[in-house]
């Protein structure tokens, strides 16, 4: 997916991954009962932040990484008809490997 948006500094653009629609026991979960997914894929990333001496501190994540983030992290936006999240790198809890 190529979007026409470039995040600044230590911000990333994340596409939320779909949550499971069935439980392990086979019960189908309706859309109204689903929780907001907390796993997503990075589709764009800024260059990083500047340190006090002006050097670029690169990001610890990259485009394509699948990440875990907090339930209320980021700002929901719609870019080119797609629902995305913009968040700071510090809102990311970790990378799924």
DSSP file (Angstrom, degrees, kcal/mol; ACC not computed):
  #  RESIDUE AA STRUCTURE BP1 BP2  ACC     N-H-->O    O-->H-N    N-H-->O    O-->H-N    TCO  KAPPA ALPHA  PHI   PSI    X-CA   Y-CA   Z-CA
    1    1 A X              0   0    0      0, 0.0     2,-0.6     0, 0.0     0, 0.0   0.000 360.0 360.0 360.0 124.8    0.0    0.0    0.0
    2    2 A X        -     0   0    0      2,-0.0     2,-0.3    42,-0.0    42,-0.1  -0.943 360.0-172.0-111.6 115.8    1.5    3.4   -1.0
    3    3 A X        -     0   0    0     -2,-0.6     2,-1.1    40,-0.3    77,-0.0  -0.777  28.3-128.5-106.2 153.6   -0.1    6.4    0.7
    4    4 A X  S    S+     0   0    0     -2,-0.3     2,-0.3     2,-0.0    76,-0.1  -0.513  76.6  97.5 -97.3  64.4    0.6   10.0   -0.1
    5    5 A X        -     0   0    0     -2,-1.1     2,-0.5    74,-0.1    -2,-0.2  -0.962  52.5-162.0-152.4 131.0    1.4   11.0    3.5
    6    6 A X        -     0   0    0     -2,-0.3    40,-0.1    38,-0.1     2,-0.1  -0.949  17.3-141.8-120.0 111.6    4.8   11.4    5.1
    7    7 A X        -     0   0    0     -2,-0.5    40,-0.3     4,-0.1     2,-0.2  -0.384  19.3-128.4 -70.1 150.6    4.8   11.5    8.9
    8    8 A X    >   -     0   0    0     38,-0.2     3,-1.6    39,-0.1    38,-0.2  -0.639  58.6 -22.2 -99.3 157.1    7.2   13.9   10.7
    9    9 A X  T 3  S-     0   0    0      1,-0.2    39,-1.8    -2,-0.2    40,-0.1  -0.163 127.8 -12.3  50.2-123.4    9.7   13.2   13.4
   10   10 A X  T 3  S+     0   0    0     37,-0.2    79,-2.6    36,-0.1     2,-0.3  -0.067 102.6 119.6-102.6  34.4    9.0   10.1   15.4
   11   11 A X  E <   -A   88   0A   0     -3,-1.6    35,-2.4    77,-0.2     2,-0.3  -0.707  41.6-164.7 -98.8 151.4    5.5    9.5   14.2
   12   12 A X  E     -AB  87  45A   0     75,-2.9    75,-2.2    -2,-0.3     2,-0.5  -0.938  17.7-133.3-130.1 154.4    4.2    6.4   12.4
   13   13 A X  E     -AB  86  44A   0     31,-2.9    30,-2.9    -2,-0.3    31,-1.2  -0.948  29.5-167.4-107.1 126.5    1.1    5.6   10.3
   14   14 A X  E     -AB  85  42A   0     71,-3.1    71,-2.5    -2,-0.5     2,-0.6  -0.933  18.9-151.1-122.2 136.0   -0.5    2.3   11.3
   15   15 A X  E     - B   0  41A   0     26,-2.8    26,-2.5    -2,-0.4    69,-0.1  -0.935  30.6-126.5-101.9 117.6   -3.1    0.2    9.7
   16   16 A X  E     - B   0  40A   0     -2,-0.6    24,-0.3    67,-0.3     2,-0.3  -0.378  20.1-129.5 -64.4 136.5   -5.0   -1.7   12.4
   17   17 A X        -     0   0    0     22,-2.8    22,-0.3     1,-0.1    -1,-0.1  -0.644  31.1 -98.2 -85.9 146.7   -5.2   -5.5   11.7
   18   18 A X        -     0   0    0     -2,-0.3     2,-0.1     1,-0.1    -1,-0.1  -0.363  36.8-130.7 -65.1 138.8   -8.6   -7.2   11.9
   19   19 A X        -     0   0    0      1,-0.1    -1,-0.1    16,-0.1    18,-0.1  -0.442  38.1 -78.2 -84.3 165.1   -9.3   -8.9   15.2
   20   20 A X        -     0   0    0      1,-0.1    -1,-0.1    -2,-0.1     3,-0.0  -0.324  31.3-159.8 -62.6 142.0  -10.6  -12.4   15.4
   21   21 A X  S    S+     0   0    0     -3,-0.1     8,-3.2     2,-0.1     2,-0.3   0.481  75.5  51.8-101.0  -5.4  -14.3  -12.9   14.6
   22   22 A X  B    S-F   28   0B   0      6,-0.3     6,-0.2     2,-0.0     2,-0.1  -0.965  77.0-130.9-129.3 147.5  -14.6  -16.2   16.4
   23   23 A X    >   -     0   0    0      4,-2.5     3,-1.8    -2,-0.3    -2,-0.1  -0.383  39.0 -98.9 -82.8 172.2  -13.6  -17.4   19.8
   24   24 A X  T 3  S+     0   0    0      1,-0.3    -1,-0.1     2,-0.1    -2,-0.0   0.814 126.1  56.7 -61.6 -28.5  -11.5  -20.6   20.4
   25   25 A X  T 3  S-     0   0    0      2,-0.1    -1,-0.3     1,-0.0    -3,-0.0   0.478 123.7-104.1 -82.1  -2.5  -14.8  -22.4   21.2
   26   26 A X  S <  S+     0   0    0     -3,-1.8     2,-0.4     1,-0.3    -2,-0.1   0.513  70.4 146.1  95.4   5.8  -16.3  -21.4   17.8
   27   27 A X        -     0   0    0      1,-0.0    -4,-2.5    -5,-0.0     2,-0.4  -0.640  47.1-130.2 -79.1 130.0  -18.6  -18.6   19.0
   28   28 A X  B     -F   22   0B   0     -2,-0.4     2,-0.5    -6,-0.2    -6,-0.3  -0.673  15.8-142.3 -83.0 130.0  -18.9  -15.8   16.4
   29   29 A X        -     0   0    0     -8,-3.2     5,-0.1    -2,-0.4    -1,-0.0  -0.819  16.2-130.8 -94.5 122.3  -18.4  -12.3   17.9
   30   30 A X    >>  -     0   0    0     -2,-0.5     3,-1.5     1,-0.1     4,-0.7  -0.336  22.8-111.5 -69.4 155.9  -20.7   -9.6   16.4
   31   31 A X  G >4 S+     0   0    0      1,-0.3     3,-0.7     2,-0.2    -1,-0.1   0.827 115.8  59.3 -56.0 -34.9  -19.1   -6.3   15.3
   32   32 A X  G 34 S+     0   0    0      1,-0.2    -1,-0.3     3,-0.0    -2,-0.0   0.744 107.2  46.0 -69.4 -22.1  -20.7   -4.4   18.1
   33   33 A X  G <4 S+     0   0    0     -3,-1.5    -1,-0.2     2,-0.1    -2,-0.2   0.511  88.0 109.5 -97.9  -6.8  -19.0   -6.5   20.7
   34   34 A X    <<  -     0   0    0     -3,-0.7     2,-0.2    -4,-0.7   -13,-0.1  -0.428  64.7-131.0 -72.0 143.1  -15.5   -6.5   19.2
   35   35 A X        -     0   0    0     -2,-0.1     2,-0.2     1,-0.1   -16,-0.1  -0.581  36.3 -87.4 -86.4 156.6  -12.8   -4.5   21.0
   36   36 A X        -     0   0    0     -2,-0.2    -1,-0.1     1,-0.1     2,-0.0  -0.443  53.6-109.5 -60.0 129.8  -10.6   -2.0   19.1
   37   37 A X        -     0   0    0     -2,-0.2    -1,-0.1     1,-0.1   -19,-0.1  -0.337  24.7-163.2 -64.9 146.1   -7.7   -4.0   17.7
   38   38 A X        +     0   0    0     -3,-0.1    31,-2.1   -22,-0.0     2,-0.4   0.057  66.4  78.9-117.3  23.0   -4.4   -3.3   19.4
   39   39 A X  E     + C   0  68A   0    -22,-0.3   -22,-2.8    29,-0.2     2,-0.3  -0.994  55.9 155.1-130.7 138.2   -2.2   -4.8   16.7
   40   40 A X  E     -BC  16  67A   0     27,-2.1    27,-3.1    -2,-0.4     2,-0.4  -0.943  38.1-111.6-154.7 173.6   -1.3   -3.1   13.4
   41   41 A X  E     -BC  15  66A   0    -26,-2.5   -26,-2.8    -2,-0.3     2,-0.4  -0.946  31.5-122.2-116.2 133.0    1.1   -2.8   10.6
   42   42 A X  E     +B   14   0A   0     23,-2.5    22,-2.8    -2,-0.4   -28,-0.2  -0.610  30.8 173.4 -76.1 124.8    3.3    0.3   10.0
   43   43 A X  E     +     0   0A   0    -30,-2.9     2,-0.3    -2,-0.4   -40,-0.3   0.565  69.0  12.1-107.4 -14.5    2.6    1.7    6.5
   44   44 A X  E     -B   13   0A   0    -31,-1.2   -31,-2.9    18,-0.1    -1,-0.4  -0.963  64.1-169.9-159.1 147.3    4.7    4.9    6.9
   45   45 A X  E     -B   12   0A   0     -2,-0.3   -33,-0.2   -33,-0.2   -36,-0.1  -0.998  20.2-124.1-142.7 144.3    7.3    6.2    9.3
   46   46 A X        -     0   0    0    -35,-2.4    13,-0.2    -2,-0.3   -38,-0.2  -0.195  35.7-103.3 -75.3 175.3    9.0    9.5   10.0
   47   47 A X        -     0   0    0    -40,-0.3    12,-0.5     1,-0.3     2,-0.3   0.741  64.5-104.4 -75.5 -23.0   12.8    9.8   10.0
   48   48 A X  E     -G   58   0C   0    -39,-1.8    -1,-0.3    10,-0.2     2,-0.2  -0.816  43.4 -57.3 127.5-170.5   13.2   10.0   13.8
   49   49 A X  E     -G   57   0C   0      8,-1.5     8,-3.9    -2,-0.3     2,-0.4  -0.681  42.5-116.4-108.5 163.5   13.8   12.7   16.3
   50   50 A X  E     -G   56   0C   0     -2,-0.2     6,-0.2     6,-0.2     2,-0.1  -0.824  26.2-136.2 -97.2 136.1   16.6   15.2   16.8
   51   51 A X    >   -     0   0    0      4,-2.9     3,-2.0    -2,-0.4    -1,-0.0  -0.276  36.4 -92.5 -79.3 175.0   18.8   15.0   19.9
   52   52 A X  T 3  S+     0   0    0      1,-0.3    -1,-0.1     2,-0.1    -2,-0.0   0.799 128.5  52.6 -61.4 -28.9   19.8   18.2   21.8
   53   53 A X  T 3  S-     0   0    0      2,-0.1    -1,-0.3     1,-0.0    -3,-0.0   0.330 122.8-105.1 -91.1   9.2   23.0   18.4   19.8
   54   54 A X  S <  S+     0   0    0     -3,-2.0     2,-0.2     1,-0.3    -2,-0.1   0.432  73.5 138.5  89.9  -0.4   21.1   18.2   16.5
   55   55 A X        -     0   0    0      1,-0.1    -4,-2.9    -5,-0.1     2,-0.5  -0.523  58.4-110.4 -80.0 147.4   21.9   14.6   15.5
   56   56 A X  E     -G   50   0C   0     -6,-0.2     2,-0.8    -2,-0.2    -6,-0.2  -0.651  21.8-155.1 -79.8 124.1   19.1   12.4   14.0
   57   57 A X  E     -G   49   0C   0     -8,-3.9    -8,-1.5    -2,-0.5    -1,-0.0  -0.885  25.0-135.7 -96.5 106.2   18.0    9.6   16.4
   58   58 A X  E     -G   48   0C   0     -2,-0.8   -10,-0.2   -10,-0.2   -11,-0.1  -0.133  21.9 -95.5 -65.6 159.9   16.6    7.0   13.9
   59   59 A X        -     0   0    0    -12,-0.5    -1,-0.1   -13,-0.2   -49,-0.0  -0.350  17.0-140.5 -71.2 152.0   13.4    5.1   14.6
   60   60 A X  S    S+     0   0    0     -2,-0.1     2,-0.3     2,-0.0    -1,-0.1   0.443  86.3  54.3 -90.6  -2.2   13.4    1.7   16.2
   61   61 A X        -     0   0    0      4,-0.0     2,-0.3     6,-0.0    -2,-0.1  -0.853  68.0-160.9-126.5 163.3   10.6    0.5   13.8
   62   62 A X    >   -     0   0    0     -2,-0.3     3,-2.0   -20,-0.0   -20,-0.3  -0.905  37.9 -70.7-139.9 167.8   10.2    0.5   10.1
   63   63 A X  T 3  S+     0   0    0     -2,-0.3   -20,-0.2     1,-0.2     3,-0.1  -0.357 118.6  30.5 -59.0 134.0    7.6    0.2    7.4
   64   64 A X  T 3  S+     0   0    0    -22,-2.8    -1,-0.2     1,-0.4     2,-0.1   0.153  85.0 132.4 100.6 -18.0    6.1   -3.3    7.3
   65   65 A X    <   -     0   0    0     -3,-2.0   -23,-2.5   -24,-0.1     2,-0.6  -0.425  53.6-136.4 -66.8 139.7    6.6   -4.1   11.1
   66   66 A X  E     -CD  41  96A   0     30,-0.5    30,-3.3   -25,-0.2     2,-0.3  -0.887  34.5-175.1 -95.9 125.4    3.7   -5.6   12.9
   67   67 A X  E     -CD  40  95A   0    -27,-3.1   -27,-2.1    -2,-0.6     2,-0.4  -0.760  27.9-134.1-123.1 162.3    3.3   -3.8   16.2
   68   68 A X  E     +CD  39  94A   0     26,-2.4    25,-2.6    -2,-0.3    26,-1.2  -0.951  31.6 176.5-110.9 137.9    1.3   -3.8   19.4
   69   69 A X  E     - D   0  92A   0    -31,-2.1    23,-0.2    -2,-0.4    22,-0.0  -0.916  34.4 -80.7-138.8 164.3    0.1   -0.5   20.8
   70   70 A X    >   -     0   0    0     21,-1.1     3,-1.5    -2,-0.3    -1,-0.0  -0.218  41.3-112.3 -65.7 154.6   -2.1    0.8   23.6
   71   71 A X  T 3  S+     0   0    0      1,-0.3    -1,-0.1   -33,-0.0   -35,-0.0   0.828 116.6  32.5 -57.5 -36.9   -5.8    0.6   23.4
   72   72 A X  T 3  S+     0   0    0    -34,-0.0    -1,-0.3     3,-0.0     2,-0.1   0.126  92.3 130.7-109.2  19.8   -6.2    4.4   23.3
   73   73 A X    <   +     0   0    0     -3,-1.5    14,-0.1    18,-0.1    -4,-0.1  -0.394  53.3   5.0 -75.6 149.0   -3.0    5.2   21.4
   74   74 A X  S    S-     0   0    0     -2,-0.1     2,-0.5    11,-0.1    13,-0.2   0.112  81.0 -78.3  78.5 174.3   -2.8    7.4   18.3
   75   75 A X  E     -E   86   0A   0     11,-2.3    11,-2.1     2,-0.0     2,-0.3  -0.974  39.4-128.2-118.1 126.3   -5.2    9.6   16.4
   76   76 A X  E     +E   85   0A   0     -2,-0.5     2,-0.3     9,-0.2     9,-0.2  -0.594  37.5 167.1 -77.4 130.4   -7.7    8.0   14.0
   77   77 A X  E     -E   84   0A   0      7,-2.8     7,-3.0    -2,-0.3     2,-0.5  -0.918  33.6-132.2-136.4 162.6   -7.6    9.5   10.5
   78   78 A X  E     +E   83   0A   0     -2,-0.3     2,-0.5     5,-0.2     5,-0.2  -0.975  26.8 178.6-118.6 116.0   -8.9    8.7    7.1
   79   79 A X  E >  S-E   82   0A   0      3,-2.2     3,-1.7    -2,-0.5   -74,-0.1  -0.979  72.3 -14.4-121.2 123.8   -6.3    9.0    4.3
   80   80 A X  T 3  S-     0   0    0     -2,-0.5    -1,-0.2     1,-0.3     3,-0.1   0.864 129.7 -53.9  52.1  40.1   -7.3    8.1    0.7
   81   81 A X  T 3  S+     0   0    0      1,-0.2     2,-0.4    -3,-0.1    -1,-0.3   0.525 114.1 115.8  78.5   6.6  -10.5    6.4    2.0
   82   82 A X  E <   - E   0  79A   0     -3,-1.7    -3,-2.2   -67,-0.0     2,-0.5  -0.914  66.8-125.3-114.4 135.6   -8.6    4.1    4.4
   83   83 A X  E     + E   0  78A   0     -2,-0.4   -67,-0.3    -5,-0.2     2,-0.3  -0.666  44.3 163.0 -78.9 121.4   -8.9    4.2    8.2
   84   84 A X  E     - E   0  77A   0     -7,-3.0    -7,-2.8    -2,-0.5     2,-0.4  -0.846  32.6-129.5-133.9 167.6   -5.5    4.6    9.8
   85   85 A X  E     -AE  14  76A   0    -71,-2.5   -71,-3.1    -2,-0.3     2,-0.5  -0.962   9.9-157.9-119.1 139.1   -3.8    5.6   13.0
   86   86 A X  E     +AE  13  75A   0    -11,-2.1   -11,-2.3    -2,-0.4     2,-0.3  -0.981  29.2 157.0-114.0 124.7   -1.1    8.2   13.5
   87   87 A X  E     -A   12   0A   0    -75,-2.2   -75,-2.9    -2,-0.5     2,-0.2  -0.948  42.0-101.9-143.7 162.3    0.9    7.8   16.7
   88   88 A X  E >   -A   11   0A   0     -2,-0.3     3,-1.8   -77,-0.2     4,-0.4  -0.504  35.9-114.9 -80.7 154.4    4.3    8.6   18.2
   89   89 A X  G >  S+     0   0    0    -79,-2.6     3,-1.6     1,-0.3    -1,-0.1   0.835 115.0  64.9 -58.5 -32.1    6.9    5.9   18.4
   90   90 A X  G 3  S+     0   0    0      1,-0.3    -1,-0.3   -80,-0.2   -79,-0.1   0.687  92.0  63.4 -67.0 -17.3    6.7    6.0   22.2
   91   91 A X  G <  S+     0   0    0     -3,-1.8   -21,-1.1   -22,-0.0     2,-0.4   0.609  83.0  96.4 -79.2 -12.3    3.0    4.7   22.0
   92   92 A X  E <   -D   69   0A   0     -3,-1.6   -23,-0.2    -4,-0.4     3,-0.1  -0.660  56.3-167.0 -82.6 128.7    4.3    1.5   20.5
   93   93 A X  E     -     0   0A   0    -25,-2.6     2,-0.3    -2,-0.4   -24,-0.2   0.781  60.8 -43.5 -85.6 -29.0    4.7   -1.3   23.0
   94   94 A X  E     -D   68   0A   0    -26,-1.2   -26,-2.4     2,-0.0     2,-0.4  -0.966  52.8 -92.8 174.6 170.3    6.7   -3.7   20.8
   95   95 A X  E     -D   67   0A   0     -2,-0.3     2,-0.5   -28,-0.2   -28,-0.3  -0.895  33.9-131.7-106.0 131.5    7.2   -5.3   17.5
   96   96 A X  E      D   66   0A   0    -30,-3.3   -30,-0.5    -2,-0.4    -2,-0.0  -0.717 360.0 360.0 -82.7 125.1    5.7   -8.8   16.8
   97   97 A X              0   0    0     -2,-0.5    -1,-0.1   -32,-0.1   -30,-0.0   0.398 360.0 360.0-112.6 360.0    8.3  -11.1   15.3
